[in-house]
């Protein structure tokens, strides 16, 4: 390949664009001939999304390095990189959300600069994070985009030029990612976008070769299943492809299709035929026969045969309805939470003992207790925590099982018991676990997620035929909108304290690593300062501005709160906040990223 020609923009043109950008950021009039229409449209989108024009603050995410896209692109990227080996250019592959999957360059100086502006694997260059750039603007415009120098929205990117082209699925047309060429502004030329577009087309051809083979196999299996099915619902599921016969369209409600396909796709990835029982949001239960057509890392497809049945009505109280709305004291109507509650309800109705597995504070005990009260509001319920284990605790478990009064027994955190205690509990449960006595209590046990099973714990779990995963709050964060007023009513005993929409949005953006318990503690802090009126954003504790994925230690919480307070006092200016805290800019940037702190956009230029 010959060396890239001189800059695509003359010095005068670059100065004109820089002046137009400054005018735009100050909300002055920008003449129509000062900047290209696609760039101006992107600037407007960036401003509307409140992207900072002064600094980069990118989220780091996990990127999928083994997917149909990366497998199709890998040999093409490698070939082009050999051609570009002596050129000051970087070839970058991103996914549909602008997250960098692969970045290659033979120019070490350019590579170091790209690291400084976070254009590296695991970081997203979507417009909502970086504003106008070749990657994000190609995704937003759904067409090739080229951005030179000061056309970038963020000032730290003015030394670069980039050209990106979207990569579409060859069958569905869905955008799977972007291929981008980035180089120094002085080395750029208008041919970059043509090269990016050609590369995107080559990747799409490779995708077609792979997906065509898979989809032909899937179509064959689907048609064979439909021919044998008679009046059975049949679906075929592949990468970005779903087919269903008329019976499936009639039988499966649209709201049920998403959870059904999600569980079936997970089952297909196992590579073997399986039968699933899936509780659906509509209140029905689906029995699904899954037969894989192909399985590869990160990709699977196959045929599903589905039959639906209404929930069992046989229970200790046949007049009690199946759960279709929120449980008493277990607030939430999101699809994941509802599905979990329905599964627990089904097992209580059949007196089948169950393990509720999930993170601390996710509502496992609350869910068991609420399900009990739905069926027997005045019935007996006993909660025994493994932390209080001892001879007396074990005797109380035995008394509950042998009392003959039915009711519900909840055993909390059984995975924290010592091996000897676990074995002793298994011995106590054993005589009752297969009893058909109608007065046998329903037993629900809770345990944490991700804990390994000892031999003793595995033996104990045999007493519980089913384990149900209770979702963490971040997986049904839409329920925060229902939890907040409910928890406020509990904390204030019904006084008139409400949450403003902007404050609720802040709460819903949090990942809540401590789950509902953490939300409850945050609202306790708010109620300690305000017991009536409307909660505003400024009333929320500093920790709610930290979108961290884990529960902070007490020392980290103090440090995080101090950083948030300093940033608020400095109107979001990170350099000034660092000066006030006596730390370097690099340190405060690292800690802001680590804690996931979201702050208002700076109103002053960084120092």
C-alpha positions in Angstrom: 0.0 0.0 0.0 1.3 3.5 -0.8 1.7 6.1 1.9 -1.4 8.0 2.8 -1.6 11.4 1.1 -1.6 14.7 2.9 -4.4 16.0 5.0 -7.9 15.9 3.6 -8.5 19.3 5.1 -6.4 22.4 4.4 -5.2 24.5 7.2 -7.8 27.2 6.4 -10.6 24.6 6.3 -9.4 23.2 9.6 -9.4 26.6 11.2 -12.9 27.3 9.8 -14.3 24.1 11.4 -12.6 24.8 14.7 -14.2 28.2 14.8 -17.6 26.7 13.9 -17.2 24.2 16.7 -16.5 26.9 19.2 -19.5 28.9 18.0 -21.7 25.8 18.2 -20.6 25.0 21.8 -21.4 28.6 22.8 -24.8 28.3 21.0 -23.9 30.9 18.4 -25.1 30.7 14.9 -23.1 28.3 12.6 -23.3 29.1 8.9 -24.5 26.3 6.7 -21.2 26.2 4.7 -18.9 26.1 7.7 -19.4 22.5 8.5 -20.7 19.4 6.7 -24.4 18.6 7.4 -23.7 15.1 8.8 -21.2 16.6 11.3 -23.6 19.4 12.3 -26.4 16.8 12.8 -24.0 14.7 15.0 -23.0 17.8 17.0 -26.6 18.5 17.7 -27.2 14.9 18.9 -24.1 15.0 21.1 -25.3 18.2 22.7 -28.8 16.9 23.2 -27.2 13.8 24.9 -25.3 16.1 27.3 -21.9 14.7 26.1 -19.0 16.7 27.7 -17.1 18.6 25.0 -14.1 19.2 27.3 -13.2 15.7 28.6 -13.5 12.0 27.9 -15.2 9.9 30.5 -15.8 6.4 28.9 -17.4 3.4 30.6 -15.4 0.2 30.4 -17.4 -3.0 29.6 -16.7 -6.6 28.9 -16.3 -7.3 25.2 -17.2 -10.5 23.4 -14.1 -11.6 21.6 -15.5 -14.8 20.2 -18.7 -14.1 18.3 -19.9 -14.6 14.7 -18.7 -11.0 13.9 -15.2 -11.5 15.3 -14.8 -14.9 13.7 -15.8 -13.5 10.3 -13.7 -10.3 10.7 -10.5 -11.9 12.1 -8.8 -13.1 8.8 -9.8 -9.9 7.0 -8.5 -7.7 9.7 -5.3 -9.7 9.8 -4.8 -9.4 6.1 -5.3 -5.6 6.1 -3.0 -5.1 9.0 -0.3 -6.8 7.1 -0.8 -4.2 4.3 -0.9 -1.3 6.8 2.1 -2.6 8.8 4.3 0.4 7.9 1.5 3.0 7.9 0.5 5.4 10.7 -3.0 4.0 10.8 -5.1 1.9 13.1 -7.7 -0.7 12.1 -10.5 -1.0 14.7 -13.4 -3.4 15.0 -16.3 -2.5 17.2 -19.6 -4.1 18.1 -23.1 -2.7 17.7 -22.8 -0.5 20.8 -19.4 1.0 19.7 -17.4 -1.1 22.1 -13.9 -1.8 20.7 -13.4 -5.5 20.1 -10.0 -5.4 18.3 -7.5 -2.6 17.6 -4.4 -3.0 15.6 -1.7 -0.6 14.4 2.0 -0.8 13.5 2.6 2.8 14.7 3.6 2.7 18.3 3.1 6.5 18.8 -0.4 6.3 17.4 -1.1 3.3 19.6 0.0 5.2 22.7 -2.2 8.2 21.8 -5.2 6.0 21.2 -4.6 4.5 24.7 -4.6 8.0 26.2 -8.0 8.8 24.6 -9.4 5.3 25.6 -9.9 4.2 22.0 -9.0 0.7 23.2 -10.6 -2.7 23.6 -13.4 -2.7 26.2 -14.3 1.0 25.8 -17.3 2.3 23.9 -17.0 5.0 21.3 -20.8 5.4 20.9 -22.0 8.9 20.3 -23.7 9.1 23.7 -20.2 8.7 25.4 -17.8 10.5 23.0 -20.0 12.6 20.7 -19.1 12.9 17.0 -16.5 10.3 15.9 -16.2 7.9 13.1 -17.4 4.9 15.1 -20.4 6.3 16.9 -21.5 8.6 14.1 -21.5 5.6 11.6 -23.7 3.7 14.1 -26.1 6.6 14.6 -26.3 7.5 10.9 -26.4 3.8 9.9 -24.0 4.7 7.0 -20.3 5.3 6.5 -19.0 8.4 8.3 -15.7 10.3 8.2 -14.6 12.7 10.9 -11.5 14.9 10.6 -9.8 16.9 13.4 -12.0 19.6 14.9 -15.1 17.9 13.5 -14.9 15.7 16.6 -17.1 16.9 19.4 -14.6 16.3 22.2 -11.6 18.5 22.1 -9.1 15.7 23.0 -9.7 14.1 19.6 -8.7 17.0 17.3 -5.4 15.5 16.3 -7.1 12.4 14.9 -9.1 11.5 11.8 -11.3 8.5 11.5 -13.6 6.8 9.0 -16.1 4.1 10.0 -18.5 1.9 8.1 -21.3 -0.2 9.7 -21.3 -3.9 9.3 -24.8 -5.4 8.7 -26.1 -8.9 9.1 -26.4 -10.2 5.5 -29.8 -11.7 6.1 -31.6 -9.5 8.6 -29.9 -6.2 7.8 -29.3 -5.6 11.5 -26.2 -3.6 12.3 -23.7 -5.9 14.1 -20.8 -3.5 14.4 -18.4 -1.0 12.8 -15.0 -1.2 11.1 -13.0 2.0 11.5 -9.7 3.4 10.2 -8.1 6.0 12.5 -4.9 8.0 11.8 -3.3 11.3 12.6 -5.2 14.2 11.2 -2.3 15.4 9.1 -2.1 11.9 7.4 -5.8 11.6 6.6 -7.5 11.6 3.2 -11.0 11.0 1.8 -10.1 7.5 0.6 -10.2 6.2 4.2 -14.0 5.9 4.1 -13.9 3.9 0.9 -11.4 1.5 2.4 -13.5 1.2 5.6 -16.6 0.5 3.4 -14.9 -2.1 1.3 -13.6 -3.8 4.5 -17.2 -3.8 5.9 -18.5 -5.5 2.8 -15.9 -8.2 2.9 -16.8 -8.9 6.5 -20.5 -9.1 5.6 -19.6 -11.6 2.8 -17.8 -13.8 5.4 -20.8 -13.5 7.7 -23.0 -14.6 4.8 -20.9 -17.6 4.1 -21.1 -18.7 7.7 -24.7 -17.8 8.5 -25.9 -19.1 5.1 -24.6 -22.6 6.1 -26.2 -22.4 9.5 -29.5 -21.0 8.3 -29.8 -23.6 5.6 -29.4 -26.3 8.2 -31.8 -24.6 10.5 -34.4 -24.2 7.8 -34.2 -27.9 6.9 -34.7 -28.9 10.5 -37.5 -26.4 10.9 -39.4 -27.6 7.9 -39.0 -31.3 8.9 -40.3 -30.4 12.4 -43.3 -28.5 11.0 -44.2 -31.5 8.7 -44.3 -33.8 11.8 -45.8 -31.4 14.2 -49.5 -31.5 13.4 -51.1 -29.0 15.8 -48.0 -28.3 17.8 -46.3 -24.9 18.0 -42.9 -25.0 16.3 -40.2 -22.3 16.4 -36.7 -22.1 14.9 -34.1 -19.9 16.6 -30.8 -18.8 15.3 -28.5 -15.8 15.3 -30.7 -12.8 14.7 -33.4 -15.1 13.2 -36.7 -16.5 14.5 -39.2 -18.5 12.5 -42.5 -19.9 13.8 -45.5 -21.7 12.3 -49.1 -20.4 12.5 -49.8 -22.4 15.6 -47.0 -20.8 17.5 -48.2 -17.3 16.5 -51.7 -18.2 17.8 -50.6 -19.8 21.0 -47.6 -17.8 22.3 -48.4 -14.2 23.4 -45.9 -11.6 22.3 -45.0 -10.8 25.9 -44.2 -14.5 26.5 -41.9 -14.9 23.5 -38.9 -13.0 24.9 -38.5 -15.0 28.1 -39.3 -18.3 26.2 -36.7 -17.6 23.6 -34.1 -16.5 26.1 -34.3 -19.7 28.1 -34.5 -21.9 25.0 -31.4 -20.2 23.5 -29.4 -20.9 26.6 -30.6 -24.6 26.5 -29.6 -24.9 22.8 -26.0 -23.7 23.6 -25.6 -26.9 25.7 -25.4 -28.8 22.4 -27.8 -31.5 23.3 -31.6 -32.0 23.1 -33.3 -30.9 26.3 -36.8 -30.5 27.7 -37.6 -27.3 29.6 -40.4 -26.1 31.8 -40.7 -22.3 31.5 -43.0 -20.1 33.6 -44.2 -17.3 31.4 -45.4 -13.7 32.4 -48.9 -14.4 31.2 -49.4 -17.0 33.9 -49.0 -20.1 31.7 -46.3 -22.7 31.8 -44.5 -23.8 28.6 -43.1 -27.2 28.0 -40.3 -26.8 25.4 -38.5 -29.5 23.6 -35.2 -28.1 22.3 -33.2 -29.7 19.5 -29.9 -28.0 18.4 -29.2 -27.6 14.7 -25.6 -26.3 15.3 -23.5 -25.0 18.2 -20.4 -22.9 18.1 -18.7 -20.6 20.7 -21.1 -17.7 21.2 -23.6 -19.0 18.6 -26.3 -21.6 18.6 -29.5 -22.4 16.7 -32.2 -25.1 16.8 -35.8 -26.1 16.7 -38.3 -25.7 19.6 -41.6 -27.6 20.0 -43.8 -25.9 22.5 -46.9 -26.8 24.4 -48.6 -24.5 26.9 -50.5 -25.4 30.1 -52.2 -23.3 32.8 -50.6 -23.5 36.2 -51.6 -26.4 38.4 -54.5 -25.6 40.6 -54.1 -28.5 43.0 -52.9 -27.1 46.2 -53.7 -26.9 49.8 -56.2 -24.1 49.0 -57.6 -24.5 45.6 -59.6 -21.3 45.8 -56.4 -19.1 46.0 -55.5 -17.6 42.6 -52.2 -18.0 40.8 -49.9 -15.0 41.1 -50.5 -12.5 38.3 -49.8 -9.3 40.1 -47.4 -8.1 42.8 -47.2 -10.1 46.0 -48.0 -8.5 49.3 -44.8 -7.0 50.7 -42.9 -8.2 47.7 -43.1 -5.2 45.4 -42.4 -5.4 41.7 -44.0 -6.2 38.4 -41.0 -6.5 36.0 -40.9 -9.6 33.8 -38.0 -11.2 35.6 -39.3 -10.6 39.1 -42.8 -11.7 38.1 -41.5 -14.9 36.5 -39.5 -15.7 39.7 -42.6 -15.0 41.9 -44.7 -17.3 39.7 -42.2 -20.1 40.0 -42.1 -19.9 43.8 -45.9 -19.8 43.8 -46.2 -22.9 41.7 -43.9 -24.9 44.1 -45.8 -23.7 47.2 -49.1 -24.9 45.6 -47.7 -28.4 45.1 -46.0 -28.3 48.5 -42.6 -28.9 46.8 -39.7 -27.7 48.8 -37.5 -25.1 47.0 -34.1 -23.3 47.3 -34.1 -19.6 46.5 -30.7 -18.6 45.3 -29.5 -15.1 44.9 -27.4 -12.2 46.1 -27.7 -10.7 49.6 -30.6 -8.2 49.8 -32.3 -9.4 46.6 -35.5 -10.4 48.4 -35.3 -14.1 48.7 -36.8 -14.3 52.2 -39.3 -11.6 51.4 -40.4 -13.6 48.4 -40.9 -16.8 50.4 -42.8 -15.0 53.1 -45.0 -13.0 50.7 -45.9 -16.2 48.7 -47.0 -17.8 52.0 -49.1 -14.8 53.0 -50.8 -14.8 49.5 -52.2 -18.3 50.2 -52.6 -18.2 54.0 -52.6 -14.6 55.3 -53.1 -15.8 58.8 -51.0 -18.9 58.5 -48.0 -19.8 60.5 -44.6 -18.9 59.1 -41.2 -19.3 60.8 -37.8 -17.9 59.6 -34.7 -19.5 61.0 -31.3 -18.0 60.2 -28.3 -20.3 59.8 -26.1 -17.7 61.6 -27.9 -18.7 64.8 -27.2 -22.4 64.3 -26.8 -24.6 67.4 -28.5 -27.5 69.2 -31.5 -25.3 70.0 -31.8 -24.0 66.4 -31.7 -27.6 65.1 -34.4 -28.5 67.6 -36.6 -25.7 66.4 -36.3 -27.0 62.8 -37.3 -30.4 64.0 -40.3 -29.0 65.9 -41.5 -27.0 62.9 -41.4 -30.2 60.7 -43.1 -32.5 63.2 -45.7 -30.0 64.6 -48.4 -31.1 62.1 -49.7 -27.6 61.7 -48.6 -27.0 58.1 -47.4 -23.5 57.5 -44.1 -22.4 56.1 -40.5 -22.7 57.3 -37.8 -20.5 55.8 -34.2 -21.6 56.4 -31.9 -18.6 55.6 -28.4 -18.9 54.2 -27.9 -22.6 54.4 -24.7 -22.4 52.4 -23.0 -20.7 55.4 -23.4 -23.7 57.7 -20.3 -25.7 58.6 -20.0 -29.2 57.0 -21.0 -30.8 60.3 -24.0 -28.5 60.7 -25.1 -29.0 57.1 -25.0 -32.8 57.6 -27.0 -32.5 60.8 -29.7 -30.4 59.1 -29.9 -32.9 56.2 -30.5 -35.7 58.8 -33.4 -33.6 60.3 -35.0 -32.9 57.0 -34.7 -36.4 55.5 -37.7 -38.1 57.2 -40.0 -35.3 56.0 -38.7 -34.5 52.5 -40.9 -37.1 50.6 -43.8 -37.1 53.0 -47.2 -36.8 51.5 -48.9 -35.7 54.7 -51.1 -32.6 53.9 -49.9 -31.0 57.1 -46.3 -31.2 56.2 -44.9 -27.6 56.2 -43.6 -26.0 53.0 -39.8 -25.4 53.4 -37.9 -22.8 51.4 -34.2 -22.4 51.9 -32.1 -19.5 50.8 -28.5 -19.5 49.6 -26.0 -17.1 47.9 -25.1 -17.1 44.2 -21.7 -18.4 43.1 -20.9 -20.4 46.2 -19.3 -23.8 45.6 -21.1 -26.9 46.9 -19.4 -29.1 49.5 -20.3 -32.8 49.6 -22.5 -32.1 52.7 -24.3 -29.2 51.0 -25.0 -31.3 47.9 -26.5 -34.0 50.1 -28.7 -31.4 51.9 -29.9 -29.9 48.5 -31.3 -33.3 47.6 -34.1 -32.5 50.0 -35.1 -29.6 47.7 -36.2 -30.7 44.1 -35.9 -27.2 42.6 -33.6 -24.2 42.8 -35.0 -20.9 41.7 -32.7 -18.0 40.9 -33.9 -14.7 42.5 -32.7 -11.9 40.2 -30.6 -9.0 41.6 -32.3 -5.6 41.5 -30.1 -4.4 38.6 -31.7 -7.1 36.4 -35.2 -5.7 37.1 -34.3 -2.1 37.8 -37.6 -1.0 36.4 -39.1 -2.2 39.7 -37.3 0.7 41.5 -40.2 2.9 40.4 -42.5 0.7 42.5 -40.1 0.0 45.3 -39.3 3.6 46.1 -42.8 4.8 47.0 -43.5 1.5 48.9 -40.3 1.8 51.0 -40.9 5.5 51.6 -44.4 4.7 52.9 -42.8 2.1 55.3 -40.1 4.4 56.5 -42.4 7.4 57.1 -45.4 5.4 58.2 -47.5 6.9 55.4 -46.6 10.5 55.6 -46.6 12.6 52.4 -43.1 12.1 51.1 -42.7 11.5 47.3 -39.8 11.2 44.9 -39.4 13.7 42.0 -39.0 12.1 38.6 -35.4 13.4 38.1 -34.4 11.8 41.5 -36.1 8.6 40.6 -34.1 8.5 37.3 -30.9 8.8 39.3 -32.0 5.9 41.5 -32.9 3.8 38.4 -29.5 4.4 36.9 -27.7 2.7 39.8 -26.6 -0.9 39.6 -27.5 -1.5 43.3 -24.9 -4.2 44.1 -26.5 -4.4 47.6 -29.9 -4.9 45.9 -33.2 -3.9 47.6 -31.5 -3.7 51.0 -29.1 -1.1 49.8 -32.0 0.9 48.2 -33.8 0.7 51.6 -30.7 2.0 53.5 -30.3 4.9 51.0 -33.9 5.9 51.5 -33.4 5.7 55.3 -30.7 8.4 55.0 -33.1 10.6 52.9 -35.9 10.2 55.4 -33.6 11.1 58.3 -33.3 14.5 56.7 -36.7 15.0 55.1 -40.0 13.3 56.2 -42.4 15.2 53.9 -42.5 17.0 50.6 -40.6 16.0 47.5 -37.2 14.3 47.3 -35.0 16.1 44.8 -31.7 15.0 43.3 -29.8 17.1 45.8 -31.5 15.3 48.7 -30.0 11.9 47.6 -26.9 10.7 49.4 -23.6 11.0 47.4 -23.4 7.2 47.0 -26.3 7.3 44.6 -24.1 9.1 42.1 -21.6 6.2 42.1 -22.8 3.6 39.6 -20.5 1.0 41.0 -20.9 -2.8 40.3 -20.0 -3.8 43.9 -20.8 -2.9 47.5 -18.1 -0.5 48.7 -16.2 -1.0 51.9 -16.8 1.7 54.6 -13.5 3.3 53.8 -14.3 3.3 50.0 -17.7 4.8 50.7 -16.1 7.7 52.7 -13.7 8.3 49.8 -16.4 8.0 47.2 -18.6 10.5 49.0 -15.7 12.9 49.4 -15.0 12.8 45.7 -18.7 13.3 44.8 -19.0 16.3 47.2 -15.8 17.9 45.8 -17.1 17.4 42.2 -20.4 19.0 43.1 -18.7 21.9 44.8 -16.5 22.3 41.7 -19.5 22.1 39.3 -18.2 18.9 37.8 -14.7 20.2 37.1 -12.5 17.2 37.8 -9.2 19.1 37.9 -10.5 21.6 40.5 -12.0 18.7 42.5 -8.7 16.9 42.5 -6.9 20.1 43.7 -9.4 20.5 46.6 -8.9 16.8 47.6 -5.1 17.0 47.3 -4.9 14.3 44.7 -3.5 14.2 41.2 -5.7 14.4 38.1 -4.8 10.8 37.1 -5.8 9.6 40.6 -9.2 11.3 40.6 -9.9 10.1 37.0 -9.1 6.5 38.0 -11.2 6.6 41.1 -14.2 8.2 39.2 -14.1 5.4 36.7 -13.6 2.8 39.4 -16.6 4.0 41.5 -18.6 4.8 38.4 -19.4 8.3 39.6 -21.8 10.3 37.4 -21.5 14.1 37.9 -23.0 17.2 36.2 -21.1 18.5 33.1 -18.4 20.9 34.0 -19.4 24.6 33.6 -15.7 25.7 33.5 -12.7 24.7 31.5 -10.5 22.1 33.2 -7.4 23.6 34.7 
